[in-house]
């Protein structure tokens, strides 16, 4: 969202970001000064402490390979609680209304952002930070024969039983979606009058434009609508020089090169010591140098850091991946990390934890960019073995370079796609001309159930009349035959 704001601001737009302060989840990160205006508010310190404790417990569950609807449900309940606090920021809301902005651009993963826009009375563009996990909600056609649903871990090349799984997952996904929407019902009731209460499904359809943080170098090809555009790779850029201490460390690697290890901006340390030991022992067995994003103050004293490993509170991942000696990215499978790996042609070994990461890494495997290990299966020996396998198998590097060429040769860079589409929506007075009429149809019309019912009735009535006429004719022929005999 910072990059989106910078691009628009640098091209002459007046931009203000509205966000809550979340430094607690990004230790070591020093954001660059904002070129645009920012309005912030802080959550209660007691709540933040409780929230971080809950977050740490969830991290342990993910590292043990336990992920499911319950953890997502719990996470969204936290977002709902935070949303209530957000919508109570009356001073900021009054200020933003007086500014008379033309449009809002939302981080569309969090349902609260739709409510913020609704409260401000602003039309909005929705930016979704991952794959098409909500395609059905946006009305994007989703043929189940070759478009895998979210959390199925299927590719677009499904066999018979894959298609069975995809179809059977469709119906529970509708129920889960309805349940997730209901989490925000209390917030909506508290902050919106009864006569004009929005609901989350309708707000999805209200977006003037949908921008997704993907592109089809990794994502499977699928149908799109005119107001749905892909915008992957905003953070992937030509590499800048590294700091001297990092460059000195890399120079010691010789021909073996180095690998980058990071489990995402939100996982600054590993809360399970046994898991950390397995990772550390596995890294000690490889000839490459290792730059590992890990919060130094959280490293356990009883574990000796492997001699070929350098840990850093925060690292410039994009610049490291652009270094000529990089050999591999070990990642949780976050979409931005994968975009940077593709941009620089670096193979990937994934350790997926939660959210869209499993689905992202299925796409990595399907494209030949790399492979992944479920966290509950990670042991020192197989971790080291898989690192060496991905580095030494030239097929992964070949695929990575092919994807890199595809990415870099696209007709329009993502910053220009963003700028042109946002300006088009503003100058057109909205995106109504891009949205399909299906948004206004009831579900039975979209599925042509009324037409099917009408045709079925016509066929039944026609068949009934033909049978009745045939019977009457048969009876008449039979009765006239009897009369002639008599």
LUMLUM-66468 format. One record per residue (C-alpha): residue number from 1; residue in three letters; x, y, z. Coordinates in nm, 2 decimals. Example, Ala and Ser with C-alpha at 12.3 -4.5 7.8 and 13.67 -1.06 7.14 Angstrom:
2
R|1|ala|1.23|-0.45|0.78
R|2|ser|1.37|-0.11|0.71
//
This chain:
486
R|1|unk|0.00|0.00|0.00
R|2|unk|0.30|0.23|0.06
R|3|unk|0.42|0.16|-0.29
R|4|unk|0.08|0.23|-0.44
R|5|unk|0.06|0.56|-0.25
R|6|unk|0.41|0.66|-0.36
R|7|unk|0.34|0.59|-0.73
R|8|unk|0.02|0.79|-0.73
R|9|unk|0.18|1.08|-0.53
R|10|unk|0.48|1.09|-0.75
R|11|unk|0.25|1.13|-1.06
R|12|unk|0.08|1.44|-0.92
R|13|unk|-0.21|1.30|-0.71
R|14|unk|-0.28|1.41|-0.36
R|15|unk|-0.26|1.10|-0.14
R|16|unk|-0.33|1.04|0.22
R|17|unk|-0.29|0.70|0.39
R|18|unk|-0.52|0.61|0.68
R|19|unk|-0.38|0.32|0.89
R|20|unk|-0.33|0.19|1.24
R|21|unk|0.01|0.17|1.39
R|22|unk|0.15|-0.19|1.39
R|23|unk|0.52|-0.15|1.46
R|24|unk|0.50|-0.44|1.71
R|25|unk|0.47|-0.70|1.43
R|26|unk|0.76|-0.56|1.22
R|27|unk|1.06|-0.55|1.45
R|28|unk|1.37|-0.43|1.27
R|29|unk|1.19|-0.26|0.99
R|30|unk|1.26|0.11|0.94
R|31|unk|1.01|0.25|0.69
R|32|unk|1.14|0.52|0.45
R|33|unk|0.99|0.87|0.50
R|34|unk|0.65|0.91|0.34
R|35|unk|0.63|1.14|0.05
R|36|unk|0.26|1.16|0.10
R|37|unk|0.04|1.25|0.40
R|38|unk|-0.04|0.98|0.67
R|39|unk|-0.32|0.97|0.93
R|40|unk|-0.27|0.71|1.20
R|41|unk|-0.42|0.59|1.53
R|42|unk|-0.29|0.35|1.79
R|43|unk|-0.46|0.05|1.95
R|44|unk|-0.48|0.01|2.33
R|45|unk|-0.15|-0.12|2.47
R|46|unk|-0.32|-0.39|2.68
R|47|unk|-0.50|-0.52|2.37
R|48|unk|-0.19|-0.51|2.16
R|49|unk|-0.01|-0.73|2.42
R|50|unk|-0.30|-0.98|2.43
R|51|unk|-0.32|-0.98|2.05
R|52|unk|0.05|-1.05|2.01
R|53|unk|0.04|-1.34|2.26
R|54|unk|-0.25|-1.48|2.05
R|55|unk|-0.05|-1.42|1.74
R|56|unk|0.25|-1.61|1.88
R|57|unk|0.03|-1.91|1.97
R|58|unk|-0.10|-1.92|1.62
R|59|unk|0.25|-1.91|1.48
R|60|unk|0.33|-2.22|1.69
R|61|unk|0.02|-2.40|1.55
R|62|unk|0.13|-2.31|1.19
R|63|unk|0.48|-2.44|1.25
R|64|unk|0.33|-2.77|1.36
R|65|unk|0.14|-2.79|1.04
R|66|unk|-0.20|-2.71|1.20
R|67|unk|-0.40|-2.47|0.99
R|68|unk|-0.77|-2.45|0.94
R|69|unk|-1.09|-2.26|0.95
R|70|unk|-1.07|-2.20|1.32
R|71|unk|-0.75|-2.00|1.31
R|72|unk|-0.88|-1.79|1.02
R|73|unk|-1.20|-1.74|1.21
R|74|unk|-1.01|-1.63|1.51
R|75|unk|-0.80|-1.39|1.31
R|76|unk|-1.10|-1.23|1.14
R|77|unk|-1.27|-1.18|1.48
R|78|unk|-0.96|-0.98|1.58
R|79|unk|-1.00|-0.77|1.27
R|80|unk|-1.36|-0.72|1.36
R|81|unk|-1.26|-0.60|1.71
R|82|unk|-1.00|-0.36|1.56
R|83|unk|-1.26|-0.24|1.30
R|84|unk|-1.49|-0.13|1.58
R|85|unk|-1.20|0.08|1.72
R|86|unk|-1.12|0.22|1.37
R|87|unk|-1.47|0.33|1.31
R|88|unk|-1.47|0.51|1.64
R|89|unk|-1.20|0.75|1.52
R|90|unk|-1.45|1.03|1.47
R|91|unk|-1.20|1.31|1.46
R|92|unk|-1.00|1.15|1.18
R|93|unk|-1.32|1.06|0.99
R|94|unk|-1.45|1.41|1.01
R|95|unk|-1.12|1.54|0.88
R|96|unk|-1.11|1.30|0.59
R|97|unk|-1.47|1.39|0.49
R|98|unk|-1.38|1.76|0.48
R|99|unk|-1.08|1.68|0.25
R|100|unk|-1.33|1.57|-0.02
R|101|unk|-1.12|1.30|-0.18
R|102|unk|-1.22|1.16|-0.52
R|103|unk|-1.16|0.79|-0.45
R|104|unk|-1.03|0.54|-0.19
R|105|unk|-0.79|0.25|-0.26
R|106|unk|-0.84|-0.03|-0.01
R|107|unk|-0.64|-0.32|0.11
R|108|unk|-0.93|-0.55|0.03
R|109|unk|-0.83|-0.85|0.24
R|110|unk|-0.96|-0.67|0.55
R|111|unk|-1.34|-0.63|0.53
R|112|unk|-1.32|-0.33|0.76
R|113|unk|-1.17|-0.12|0.47
R|114|unk|-1.50|-0.14|0.28
R|115|unk|-1.68|-0.01|0.59
R|116|unk|-1.43|0.28|0.62
R|117|unk|-1.50|0.38|0.26
R|118|unk|-1.87|0.34|0.31
R|119|unk|-1.86|0.56|0.63
R|120|unk|-1.66|0.83|0.43
R|121|unk|-1.91|0.80|0.14
R|122|unk|-1.63|0.74|-0.11
R|123|unk|-1.62|0.53|-0.42
R|124|unk|-1.33|0.28|-0.39
R|125|unk|-1.08|0.07|-0.58
R|126|unk|-1.01|-0.27|-0.42
R|127|unk|-0.65|-0.40|-0.41
R|128|unk|-0.64|-0.76|-0.31
R|129|unk|-0.29|-0.87|-0.18
R|130|unk|-0.29|-1.23|-0.30
R|131|unk|-0.44|-1.48|-0.55
R|132|unk|-0.80|-1.49|-0.66
R|133|unk|-0.92|-1.63|-0.33
R|134|unk|-1.24|-1.42|-0.35
R|135|unk|-1.31|-1.46|-0.72
R|136|unk|-1.67|-1.58|-0.67
R|137|unk|-1.75|-1.28|-0.45
R|138|unk|-1.64|-1.05|-0.72
R|139|unk|-1.84|-1.23|-0.99
R|140|unk|-1.54|-1.35|-1.18
R|141|unk|-1.63|-1.66|-1.38
R|142|unk|-1.48|-1.97|-1.21
R|143|unk|-1.52|-2.28|-1.43
R|144|unk|-1.46|-2.56|-1.18
R|145|unk|-1.32|-2.79|-1.45
R|146|unk|-0.99|-2.60|-1.47
R|147|unk|-1.00|-2.31|-1.21
R|148|unk|-0.89|-2.45|-0.87
R|149|unk|-1.07|-2.31|-0.57
R|150|unk|-0.88|-2.15|-0.28
R|151|unk|-0.74|-2.41|-0.03
R|152|unk|-0.78|-2.71|-0.26
R|153|unk|-0.41|-2.71|-0.34
R|154|unk|-0.50|-2.81|-0.70
R|155|unk|-0.35|-2.69|-1.03
R|156|unk|-0.55|-2.60|-1.34
R|157|unk|-0.46|-2.95|-1.48
R|158|unk|-0.70|-3.15|-1.26
R|159|unk|-0.76|-3.52|-1.31
R|160|unk|-1.11|-3.67|-1.26
R|161|unk|-1.08|-3.69|-0.88
R|162|unk|-0.93|-3.34|-0.87
R|163|unk|-1.24|-3.21|-1.04
R|164|unk|-1.45|-3.40|-0.79
R|165|unk|-1.26|-3.24|-0.50
R|166|unk|-1.29|-2.90|-0.66
R|167|unk|-1.67|-2.93|-0.71
R|168|unk|-1.73|-3.07|-0.36
R|169|unk|-1.52|-2.79|-0.20
R|170|unk|-1.74|-2.53|-0.38
R|171|unk|-2.05|-2.57|-0.15
R|172|unk|-1.87|-2.56|0.19
R|173|unk|-1.68|-2.25|0.06
R|174|unk|-2.01|-2.07|0.03
R|175|unk|-2.11|-2.16|0.39
R|176|unk|-1.77|-2.05|0.52
R|177|unk|-1.79|-1.72|0.33
R|178|unk|-2.13|-1.65|0.48
R|179|unk|-2.00|-1.72|0.83
R|180|unk|-1.70|-1.49|0.78
R|181|unk|-1.93|-1.21|0.67
R|182|unk|-2.14|-1.25|0.99
R|183|unk|-1.83|-1.17|1.20
R|184|unk|-1.87|-0.81|1.11
R|185|unk|-2.25|-0.79|1.17
R|186|unk|-2.22|-0.64|1.52
R|187|unk|-1.97|-0.37|1.39
R|188|unk|-2.21|-0.27|1.11
R|189|unk|-2.51|-0.25|1.34
R|190|unk|-2.32|-0.03|1.58
R|191|unk|-2.18|0.22|1.32
R|192|unk|-2.45|0.24|1.05
R|193|unk|-2.82|0.34|1.08
R|194|unk|-3.07|0.07|1.02
R|195|unk|-3.21|0.22|0.70
R|196|unk|-2.87|0.23|0.53
R|197|unk|-2.68|-0.06|0.67
R|198|unk|-2.43|-0.21|0.42
R|199|unk|-2.34|-0.58|0.40
R|200|unk|-2.01|-0.72|0.31
R|201|unk|-2.11|-0.92|0.00
R|202|unk|-2.27|-0.61|-0.16
R|203|unk|-1.97|-0.40|-0.08
R|204|unk|-1.75|-0.65|-0.28
R|205|unk|-1.97|-0.58|-0.58
R|206|unk|-1.95|-0.20|-0.52
R|207|unk|-1.58|-0.17|-0.61
R|208|unk|-1.52|0.05|-0.91
R|209|unk|-1.21|-0.16|-1.00
R|210|unk|-1.04|-0.48|-0.86
R|211|unk|-0.66|-0.50|-0.87
R|212|unk|-0.50|-0.83|-0.77
R|213|unk|-0.14|-0.87|-0.66
R|214|unk|-0.07|-1.15|-0.91
R|215|unk|0.02|-1.20|-1.27
R|216|unk|0.01|-1.49|-1.50
R|217|unk|0.38|-1.58|-1.48
R|218|unk|0.27|-1.77|-1.16
R|219|unk|-0.11|-1.76|-1.16
R|220|unk|-0.31|-2.01|-1.37
R|221|unk|-0.48|-1.85|-1.67
R|222|unk|-0.85|-1.80|-1.61
R|223|unk|-1.14|-1.58|-1.73
R|224|unk|-1.15|-1.22|-1.61
R|225|unk|-1.40|-0.93|-1.62
R|226|unk|-1.32|-0.58|-1.75
R|227|unk|-1.30|-0.43|-1.41
R|228|unk|-1.06|-0.70|-1.28
R|229|unk|-0.69|-0.64|-1.35
R|230|unk|-0.37|-0.81|-1.23
R|231|unk|-0.10|-0.59|-1.07
R|232|unk|0.17|-0.83|-0.95
R|233|unk|0.53|-0.73|-0.89
R|234|unk|0.50|-0.37|-0.77
R|235|unk|0.78|-0.43|-0.52
R|236|unk|1.01|-0.61|-0.75
R|237|unk|1.27|-0.37|-0.89
R|238|unk|1.64|-0.36|-1.01
R|239|unk|1.87|-0.44|-0.72
R|240|unk|2.05|-0.16|-0.53
R|241|unk|2.40|-0.20|-0.38
R|242|unk|2.41|-0.39|-0.05
R|243|unk|2.57|-0.26|0.27
R|244|unk|2.94|-0.33|0.30
R|245|unk|2.91|-0.58|0.59
R|246|unk|2.66|-0.79|0.39
R|247|unk|2.88|-0.77|0.07
R|248|unk|3.18|-0.88|0.27
R|249|unk|2.99|-1.18|0.41
R|250|unk|2.87|-1.28|0.06
R|251|unk|3.22|-1.25|-0.08
R|252|unk|3.34|-1.53|0.16
R|253|unk|3.10|-1.77|-0.02
R|254|unk|3.32|-1.83|-0.32
R|255|unk|3.16|-2.02|-0.61
R|256|unk|2.90|-2.18|-0.38
R|257|unk|2.72|-1.85|-0.35
R|258|unk|2.46|-1.77|-0.08
R|259|unk|2.09|-1.83|0.00
R|260|unk|1.83|-1.60|0.15
R|261|unk|1.61|-1.73|0.43
R|262|unk|1.30|-1.54|0.55
R|263|unk|0.96|-1.66|0.67
R|264|unk|0.79|-1.33|0.61
R|265|unk|0.77|-0.99|0.76
R|266|unk|0.53|-1.11|1.03
R|267|unk|0.74|-1.40|1.15
R|268|unk|1.05|-1.23|1.29
R|269|unk|1.15|-1.53|1.49
R|270|unk|1.06|-1.90|1.53
R|271|unk|0.87|-1.95|1.86
R|272|unk|0.93|-2.33|1.85
R|273|unk|1.29|-2.41|1.96
R|274|unk|1.28|-2.76|1.81
R|275|unk|1.17|-2.63|1.47
R|276|unk|1.45|-2.36|1.49
R|277|unk|1.71|-2.63|1.57
R|278|unk|1.61|-2.84|1.27
R|279|unk|1.63|-2.53|1.04
R|280|unk|1.96|-2.42|1.19
R|281|unk|2.11|-2.78|1.17
R|282|unk|2.00|-2.82|0.81
R|283|unk|2.16|-2.49|0.71
R|284|unk|2.48|-2.59|0.88
R|285|unk|2.51|-2.89|0.64
R|286|unk|2.51|-2.69|0.31
R|287|unk|2.82|-2.53|0.15
R|288|unk|2.64|-2.20|0.07
R|289|unk|2.65|-1.89|0.30
R|290|unk|2.31|-1.81|0.45
R|291|unk|2.15|-1.47|0.52
R|292|unk|1.86|-1.53|0.75
R|293|unk|1.61|-1.27|0.85
R|294|unk|1.57|-1.34|1.22
R|295|unk|1.53|-1.11|1.52
R|296|unk|1.86|-1.13|1.70
R|297|unk|1.72|-1.06|2.05
R|298|unk|1.48|-1.36|2.01
R|299|unk|1.75|-1.61|1.92
R|300|unk|1.77|-1.88|2.20
R|301|unk|2.09|-1.88|2.39
R|302|unk|2.11|-2.26|2.40
R|303|unk|2.12|-2.28|2.02
R|304|unk|2.45|-2.19|1.85
R|305|unk|2.41|-2.02|1.52
R|306|unk|2.55|-2.23|1.23
R|307|unk|2.89|-2.09|1.12
R|308|unk|2.78|-2.02|0.76
R|309|unk|2.47|-1.82|0.88
R|310|unk|2.43|-1.45|0.93
R|311|unk|2.11|-1.34|1.10
R|312|unk|1.97|-0.99|1.05
R|313|unk|1.67|-0.82|1.21
R|314|unk|1.56|-0.69|0.87
R|315|unk|1.70|-0.75|0.52
R|316|unk|1.66|-0.59|0.18
R|317|unk|1.52|-0.90|0.02
R|318|unk|1.48|-0.75|-0.33
R|319|unk|1.84|-0.63|-0.34
R|320|unk|1.97|-0.96|-0.21
R|321|unk|1.78|-1.16|-0.48
R|322|unk|1.93|-0.93|-0.74
R|323|unk|2.28|-1.02|-0.64
R|324|unk|2.48|-1.24|-0.89
R|325|unk|2.58|-1.49|-0.62
R|326|unk|2.23|-1.57|-0.49
R|327|unk|2.14|-1.93|-0.54
R|328|unk|1.80|-1.98|-0.37
R|329|unk|1.52|-1.81|-0.17
R|330|unk|1.39|-2.01|0.13
R|331|unk|1.05|-1.85|0.19
R|332|unk|0.71|-1.89|0.36
R|333|unk|0.56|-1.84|0.01
R|334|unk|0.42|-1.49|0.05
R|335|unk|0.31|-1.34|-0.28
R|336|unk|0.55|-1.04|-0.27
R|337|unk|0.85|-1.26|-0.21
R|338|unk|0.76|-1.49|-0.50
R|339|unk|0.72|-1.19|-0.73
R|340|unk|1.07|-1.07|-0.64
R|341|unk|1.21|-1.42|-0.69
R|342|unk|1.05|-1.44|-1.04
R|343|unk|1.17|-1.09|-1.13
R|344|unk|1.53|-1.18|-1.04
R|345|unk|1.51|-1.54|-1.17
R|346|unk|1.58|-1.71|-0.84
R|347|unk|1.46|-2.06|-0.76
R|348|unk|1.25|-2.11|-0.45
R|349|unk|1.22|-2.36|-0.16
R|350|unk|0.90|-2.29|0.03
R|351|unk|0.79|-2.36|0.39
R|352|unk|0.42|-2.26|0.38
R|353|unk|0.26|-2.16|0.71
R|354|unk|-0.09|-2.02|0.66
R|355|unk|-0.33|-1.82|0.44
R|356|unk|-0.26|-1.83|0.07
R|357|unk|0.10|-1.96|0.11
R|358|unk|0.02|-2.33|0.03
R|359|unk|-0.17|-2.22|-0.28
R|360|unk|0.11|-1.99|-0.39
R|361|unk|0.36|-2.27|-0.36
R|362|unk|0.15|-2.51|-0.55
R|363|unk|0.18|-2.26|-0.84
R|364|unk|0.56|-2.24|-0.78
R|365|unk|0.58|-2.62|-0.82
R|366|unk|0.35|-2.62|-1.13
R|367|unk|0.57|-2.35|-1.30
R|368|unk|0.90|-2.54|-1.22
R|369|unk|1.03|-2.25|-1.01
R|370|unk|1.09|-2.46|-0.70
R|371|unk|0.92|-2.69|-0.45
R|372|unk|0.81|-2.68|-0.08
R|373|unk|0.82|-2.87|0.25
R|374|unk|0.52|-2.86|0.48
R|375|unk|0.65|-2.73|0.82
R|376|unk|0.55|-3.04|1.01
R|377|unk|0.78|-3.25|0.78
R|378|unk|1.09|-3.03|0.81
R|379|unk|1.39|-3.21|0.96
R|380|unk|1.76|-3.11|0.93
R|381|unk|1.85|-3.38|0.68
R|382|unk|1.56|-3.34|0.44
R|383|unk|1.58|-2.96|0.47
R|384|unk|1.95|-2.96|0.37
R|385|unk|1.88|-3.23|0.10
R|386|unk|1.60|-3.03|-0.06
R|387|unk|1.81|-2.70|-0.06
R|388|unk|2.08|-2.88|-0.25
R|389|unk|1.84|-3.05|-0.48
R|390|unk|1.68|-2.72|-0.59
R|391|unk|2.02|-2.55|-0.63
R|392|unk|2.19|-2.84|-0.82
R|393|unk|1.89|-2.93|-1.04
R|394|unk|1.95|-2.69|-1.33
R|395|unk|1.58|-2.73|-1.44
R|396|unk|1.47|-2.50|-1.16
R|397|unk|1.71|-2.22|-1.26
R|398|unk|1.61|-2.26|-1.62
R|399|unk|1.24|-2.23|-1.53
R|400|unk|1.32|-1.93|-1.31
R|401|unk|1.50|-1.75|-1.59
R|402|unk|1.22|-1.83|-1.83
R|403|unk|0.97|-1.68|-1.59
R|404|unk|1.20|-1.38|-1.54
R|405|unk|1.20|-1.32|-1.92
R|406|unk|0.82|-1.35|-1.92
R|407|unk|0.78|-1.10|-1.64
R|408|unk|1.02|-0.84|-1.77
R|409|unk|0.89|-0.85|-2.12
R|410|unk|0.53|-0.78|-2.03
R|411|unk|0.39|-0.49|-2.24
R|412|unk|0.31|-0.26|-1.94
R|413|unk|0.50|-0.24|-1.60
R|414|unk|0.27|-0.27|-1.29
R|415|unk|0.32|0.09|-1.18
R|416|unk|0.19|0.21|-1.52
R|417|unk|-0.10|-0.03|-1.50
R|418|unk|-0.19|0.11|-1.16
R|419|unk|-0.16|0.47|-1.26
R|420|unk|-0.35|0.44|-1.59
R|421|unk|-0.64|0.24|-1.44
R|422|unk|-0.68|0.47|-1.13
R|423|unk|-0.68|0.78|-1.35
R|424|unk|-0.93|0.61|-1.59
R|425|unk|-1.17|0.53|-1.31
R|426|unk|-1.15|0.89|-1.18
R|427|unk|-1.19|1.05|-1.52
R|428|unk|-1.48|0.82|-1.61
R|429|unk|-1.67|0.90|-1.30
R|430|unk|-1.64|0.54|-1.18
R|431|unk|-1.62|0.19|-1.32
R|432|unk|-1.99|0.12|-1.39
R|433|unk|-1.92|0.07|-1.76
R|434|unk|-1.68|-0.21|-1.68
R|435|unk|-1.90|-0.41|-1.44
R|436|unk|-2.13|-0.68|-1.58
R|437|unk|-2.51|-0.67|-1.55
R|438|unk|-2.49|-0.99|-1.35
R|439|unk|-2.42|-0.77|-1.05
R|440|unk|-2.79|-0.66|-1.06
R|441|unk|-2.94|-1.00|-1.13
R|442|unk|-3.08|-1.23|-0.86
R|443|unk|-2.90|-1.57|-0.84
R|444|unk|-3.18|-1.77|-1.01
R|445|unk|-3.15|-1.54|-1.32
R|446|unk|-2.77|-1.57|-1.32
R|447|unk|-2.80|-1.95|-1.33
R|448|unk|-3.08|-1.93|-1.58
R|449|unk|-3.30|-2.13|-1.35
R|450|unk|-3.61|-1.94|-1.45
R|451|unk|-3.54|-2.01|-1.82
R|452|unk|-3.47|-2.38|-1.75
R|453|unk|-3.80|-2.40|-1.55
R|454|unk|-3.99|-2.23|-1.83
R|455|unk|-3.84|-2.46|-2.10
R|456|unk|-3.90|-2.76|-1.88
R|457|unk|-4.27|-2.67|-1.83
R|458|unk|-4.31|-2.61|-2.21
R|459|unk|-4.16|-2.95|-2.28
R|460|unk|-4.37|-3.12|-2.02
R|461|unk|-4.69|-2.94|-2.14
R|462|unk|-4.61|-3.02|-2.50
R|463|unk|-4.54|-3.38|-2.42
R|464|unk|-4.86|-3.40|-2.22
R|465|unk|-5.07|-3.25|-2.50
R|466|unk|-4.91|-3.49|-2.76
R|467|unk|-4.98|-3.79|-2.54
R|468|unk|-5.34|-3.68|-2.47
R|469|unk|-5.40|-3.62|-2.84
R|470|unk|-5.25|-3.95|-2.93
R|471|unk|-5.46|-4.13|-2.67
R|472|unk|-5.78|-3.96|-2.79
R|473|unk|-5.70|-4.04|-3.15
R|474|unk|-5.62|-4.40|-3.06
R|475|unk|-5.95|-4.43|-2.87
R|476|unk|-6.14|-4.28|-3.17
R|477|unk|-5.97|-4.53|-3.41
R|478|unk|-6.05|-4.82|-3.18
R|479|unk|-6.42|-4.71|-3.14
R|480|unk|-6.47|-4.66|-3.52
R|481|unk|-6.32|-5.01|-3.58
R|482|unk|-6.56|-5.17|-3.34
R|483|unk|-6.86|-5.00|-3.51
R|484|unk|-6.75|-5.13|-3.85
R|485|unk|-6.73|-5.49|-3.71
R|486|unk|-7.07|-5.46|-3.56
//
